[in-house]
Amino acid sequence: MSYKLSNCQRVLMRSQGFTLIELLIAIAIIGIIAAVSYPAYQESVLKSHRGDGKIALTEAATRQERAYSESGSYLANSDRSKLVSNSDGKSSPDGYYIISVDNTAAVSGCSTGGAAPFNCYMLTATPVGVQANDSLCTTLTLNHIGQKGSTGAGVCW
């Protein structure tokens, strides 16, 4: 007993799967899309982490102003644990930046000669860990008169 398939049945049987070529083309397209989108994703992650440094600097500046109103002097780098909220006393809230304070005339324009009482400061956020790969914004700065700055080729603030 031999069965003959109609043309309609042959088309149904043939269209039940993908050929190897079709699968390879689909994988190649997915690979190209991933290769194009991954660098953009990485840049987006670095940019979002910059917010951690900005938050840390503005928080430290607020605490500097509080210290100045209480004691008549800004805090030095040795007191930076009073400026940041992270438990290690030196890094930003999420740990992507190390915060430092400079009260010397060369950097911040202080007229005290580098000794307390300090009448100005320069806060610097230096990236660490994965954030150190951020070549557009290598450091973020904020001084006693609210001037924001950065090193690198990008627009950081």
N, C-alpha and C positions, 0 to 999 in steps of 0.2 A: 504494500500500500504506500504509494508515494503521494506526498502532498505538494501541491504547487502553490506558491505564494503569489498573491496579486501584487500589482505595482504599489498599491496603497500600503500593503503590509510590509513590503520591502523598505519603503521610505520610513515607516514608523520604527522598524528595527534599526535602521541605519542612524537615525537621529536620536538615539537614546544615550549618547555619550559624547565626550570631547576627544578630538584626536590629539596626539602628542604635540603637534605643531601649534594647535590652538592653546594648549596649556603653556607651552614655552613662551608664546607671544604674551599671554596674560601675565606670566611671572616677570618677563622683561619689562612690561609696562609698569608693574608694581615696583620693581627695582628702580626704574628711572624716577618715578614719583617720590620714592623714599630718598633717593640721592639728592634730589632738588630740595626737598622740604626739611631734611635734617639740619643743615646749617642754619636755616632760618629759625628753626625751633631752638637751637643752641643759643643764637643771638637773643632771642626773646627771653630765654631763661636768664641769661646774664643781665639783660636790661631790667628784668623784674627784681633781681637780687640787688641792683643798685639802690632800690628803695630802702633796703635794710641799712645801707650806709647813710643815706639821707636822713632817715629817721634817727639813727644814732647821733649824727652831727647836730641836728636840731634839738634833740633831747639834751645833749651835752651843753649846747649853747644856753639853753634855758636854765640848766643847773649852774652854769658859770655866772649867769646874771643874778641868780638867787644868792650865790656865794659872795658876789661883789656887793650886793645890797646889804648883806649881813656883816661882812668883815672889811669891806673897802678894798678888796683885792681879789683878782681872779685866781683860780686854782692852777697849780703847775702840773706837769706830767706825772710827778710823784703822787699826786692826789687824784689821778684819773679814775680810780675805782669809785669815787664819789660822783663821777660824771656819767657813767654808763650803768645800765640796769642789768647787764648780764652778770651771772654769778662769778665769772672769772675776773671781773674788774677791769677788763681792758678791751673786750670785743663788743661788736654790735649785737643787738638782740638775737639775731639768727646765726651769728658767728661768721658771717661772710667778710667782715672787715675788722681790723684792729684800729682802735681810736687812740690818737696821741695828741698831746697839747704842747705847743711851743710858745714860750713867752719872751723869746729873745728879740732884740731889735732887728736883727737881720731878716727874720722871717715875718714877724707880726707887726713890726714898727713900734714896739714898746720903748718907752723912754726911761725905764727903770734900770737899765744896764744889766738886766738878767737876774735881778734880786727882788724878793718880795718887798713891798706890796706891788703886785703886777697890775698895770692899768690897761692891758690888752692881751689878746691871745690869738692863736691860729690853731684851729682844730683840724686834724687830718685823719681821713679814713683810708687805710691802705688795705686792698683786697688780699684775702688769704684763701687757701684751699682751691676749690674749683673756680671761685671768682677771680683768682689771679690770672686766669686765661682771658680776662676782659681787656683787650688791647685798645679799645676805644676810650675807656675811662680808667686809667691806671690808678689814680687817687682822686678823692673828693676833698675839698677844703671849705671851711667856713670860719670867718674871723669875727672879732668883737664888734664890728660895725655892720655885720650881716652880709658881707660880700661873699658870694659863693664862687668857688673856682674848681678847676680840675686839671689834671694832666692827661694827655692823650688826645686823639684826633676827633673824638665824638662830642656831641652835645649831651652833657651828663646831668645837668640840673634841669 
